[in-house]
Amino acid sequence: MLIFEPGPGSDELVDDVMRRARRRAEANGWRCWAYRNEMAAGEITLFLEGPRTSDAEERPVFGTEIQELKALARRFEPVRSLIEHPLEERA
């Protein structure tokens, strides 16, 4: 899960990146969704839920999508989950 606020004028780009992130996650068996906070309308929370099994190979879920969202955000906070998974490829 991560929480972020898109920078001014970046809503369309953020929407495009989130759609790509969702398609990539779902193609790999993960469930990915986002919602806007009702109390702070500029804030978006992105969720990722996946088919973690003991024999699953631990690999990144996303390509550059997380880095792109970070670059488009004025505030970006990754939130630790109960089980950590690599969300993006490390350069």
N, C-alpha and C positions, 0 to 999 in steps of 0.2 A: 504494500500500500504506500502511496505517496500523496502528499497534499501540495498544491501549488496554486499560484495566482498568475494568470497570463499577464504579460506586460501590456501596456496601452497599444491598441491597434493590432494585436497579434491573435485575436480570437479565431479567425479563419485558418491561420497557419496551425494553431494549436489543435483545432478540430481535425485537420488533415493528419497531423502526426498521431493523434489519438486513434483515428480510424485505422491507420497503418499498424499501430501497436496492437490493436484488437485483432486485426486479421492475422498478424504474425503469431500472436499468442494462441489464438484458436486453431490455427493450422498445426500447432505443436501440442494440442490437447489441453490447453489451459483455458480458463474462463477469465475474461478481462472486461471490466465495466467501469464507468465513471459517473459521478453525479456532482451537481453544484450544491453547495451548502446553502440551505434556506436562510440561515442567519447572516451569512457573509456571501452575498451573491457572486462575488468575484473569485471565490475559492472553489477549486475543483479537487475532488478526491478520486484517485485512480486505484482500483482494486485489481488484484491478481490472485486467482485461486486455481490450484492445479492438481493434477493426478500424481502426487508424490508417492512413489513406492520404494521399498528398500533396495530394489535392484535398478532403479532408474538412474541413468547417467546424469550427473549434475552438470548442466550446461546453461549458458545464458538464454533467457526467454526472448529478449529483444535484441535488435541490432543497435542502431544509433538513435532510436526513438527517445530514450530517456535523456540522452545528452541534448537532443533537439528541444525537448520540453524544458529542460533546465535553462537552455539559452534563451528561450522565449518567455521565461517566467520572471516576474519581479520578486517572487518569493517561492522557494522550493524546499520542501522538507520530506526526505525519505523517512518513513515510519517503520520501525522494526516490527517484524511479524514474529509469530511463535516459532516458525522455522524459516531460516534465512535461505534464499536462493539467489544465485547471481542474476540480476535483472538485465545487465548489459554486458557486452563484450569489453574486456579490459584492453586498452591500447598498449 
